[in-house]
Amino acid sequence: MMSQKELGTRERTLLNFYTNCQFGITPAQFYAKWNVTHVLMARICGCSESTVDRWFQQGKGVRLPEPIYLRRLAEIDFLWEHYEQIPSDLRHQVCGGDRHQTP
């Protein structure tokens, strides 16, 4: 059984940094930057296609995306832009899986 680590100053500082991080990109910004469909954007965000459709509606029925969706879009944007710069060992540690399956 693995013992739990105590949270020190370093961990609390990093937690504050993480929770206050405004890492996000709007669906409109993402859509303008990348040639994606609403289906793919829904897959990235982990929501339904109808939810994505409502983000782009005008007037009644428009829905603003929740912060988690803005973060997920920013994460895949970052990954698409910087994938080759991320060391393979770090990619494996974060994402798991077989090292030979990563592009």
Secondary structure, 3 states (H helix, E strand, C coil): CCCCCCCCHHHHHHHHHHHHCCCCCCHHHHHHHCCCCHHHHHHHHCCCHHHHHHHCCCCCCCCCCCHHHHHHHHHHHHHHHHHHHCCHHHHHHHHCCCHHHCC
